[in-house]
Amino acid sequence: MEEKEILQEIAVHLQKKYNGFNEIDRITKQLQDALGYDDIVTIRMLIRMRQQEMETIDGVDVRLKALLAQLTEEQKKALKDGDCLHFSGENAAMVQKIAEIQKKNKRLLEKLIEQDKRVNLKLAGEKSYYRK
């Protein structure tokens, strides 16, 4: 696979991951509402939906890892920083796009972790992972 194709595939999979994070965010907000009403059936359904979305993201991560394995170590590091020097000039815009999507993913993941803490504490109380 050529460098351009690899970068395009990476961008597509990172966007899929971002979309998955957004879906988890949406489900988590619904879960928080259901917790307020103590609706056990809805809570269980939403937890399953959330888990399915996480598993989908895990599959995307496997594919991303395979794509990244085709790049040099310098290129992998450069992608995180949006550094175009280790790629051909025609791919500069794609490298920047990948860096932007990665930053969006990181911000959204941080938000999801905070939401997860609140939900987990509400559901598990003293047995919560976050109590330790």
Contacts in CASP RR format, 6 or more apart in sequence:
PFRMAT RR
TARGET T0000
AUTHOR 0000-0000-0000
METHOD contacts of the structure
MODEL  1
MEEKEILQEIAVHLQKKYNGFNEIDRITKQLQDALGYDDIVTIRMLIRMR
QQEMETIDGVDVRLKALLAQLTEEQKKALKDGDCLHFSGENAAMVQKIAE
IQKKNKRLLEKLIEQDKRVNLKLAGEKSYYRK
1 9 0 8 1.000
1 70 0 8 1.000
3 87 0 8 1.000
3 88 0 8 1.000
3 91 0 8 1.000
4 88 0 8 1.000
4 90 0 8 1.000
4 91 0 8 1.000
4 94 0 8 1.000
6 67 0 8 1.000
6 70 0 8 1.000
6 71 0 8 1.000
7 87 0 8 1.000
7 91 0 8 1.000
7 94 0 8 1.000
7 95 0 8 1.000
7 98 0 8 1.000
8 94 0 8 1.000
9 63 0 8 1.000
9 67 0 8 1.000
10 64 0 8 1.000
10 67 0 8 1.000
10 68 0 8 1.000
10 79 0 8 1.000
10 98 0 8 1.000
11 94 0 8 1.000
11 97 0 8 1.000
11 98 0 8 1.000
11 101 0 8 1.000
13 60 0 8 1.000
13 63 0 8 1.000
13 64 0 8 1.000
13 67 0 8 1.000
14 64 0 8 1.000
14 98 0 8 1.000
14 101 0 8 1.000
14 102 0 8 1.000
14 105 0 8 1.000
15 101 0 8 1.000
16 60 0 8 1.000
17 57 0 8 1.000
17 60 0 8 1.000
17 61 0 8 1.000
17 64 0 8 1.000
17 105 0 8 1.000
18 101 0 8 1.000
18 104 0 8 1.000
18 105 0 8 1.000
18 108 0 8 1.000
20 53 0 8 1.000
20 56 0 8 1.000
20 57 0 8 1.000
21 57 0 8 1.000
21 105 0 8 1.000
21 108 0 8 1.000
21 109 0 8 1.000
21 112 0 8 1.000
22 108 0 8 1.000
23 53 0 8 1.000
24 50 0 8 1.000
24 53 0 8 1.000
24 54 0 8 1.000
24 57 0 8 1.000
24 112 0 8 1.000
25 108 0 8 1.000
25 111 0 8 1.000
25 112 0 8 1.000
25 115 0 8 1.000
27 46 0 8 1.000
27 49 0 8 1.000
27 50 0 8 1.000
27 53 0 8 1.000
28 50 0 8 1.000
28 112 0 8 1.000
28 115 0 8 1.000
28 116 0 8 1.000
28 119 0 8 1.000
29 115 0 8 1.000
30 42 0 8 1.000
30 46 0 8 1.000
31 43 0 8 1.000
31 46 0 8 1.000
31 47 0 8 1.000
31 50 0 8 1.000
31 119 0 8 1.000
32 115 0 8 1.000
32 118 0 8 1.000
32 119 0 8 1.000
32 122 0 8 1.000
34 42 0 8 1.000
34 43 0 8 1.000
34 46 0 8 1.000
35 43 0 8 1.000
35 119 0 8 1.000
35 122 0 8 1.000
35 123 0 8 1.000
43 123 0 8 1.000
68 76 0 8 1.000
68 79 0 8 1.000
71 79 0 8 1.000
72 86 0 8 1.000
74 86 0 8 1.000
75 86 0 8 1.000
75 87 0 8 1.000
77 83 0 8 1.000
78 84 0 8 1.000
78 85 0 8 1.000
78 86 0 8 1.000
78 87 0 8 1.000
78 95 0 8 1.000
79 95 0 8 1.000
79 98 0 8 1.000
79 99 0 8 1.000
79 102 0 8 1.000
80 99 0 8 1.000
80 102 0 8 1.000
81 99 0 8 1.000
82 95 0 8 1.000
82 96 0 8 1.000
82 98 0 8 1.000
82 99 0 8 1.000
83 95 0 8 1.000
84 91 0 8 1.000
84 92 0 8 1.000
84 95 0 8 1.000
84 96 0 8 1.000
87 95 0 8 1.000
117 130 0 8 1.000
120 128 0 8 1.000
120 129 0 8 1.000
120 130 0 8 1.000
121 128 0 8 1.000
121 130 0 8 1.000
121 131 0 8 1.000
124 131 0 8 1.000
125 131 0 8 1.000
END
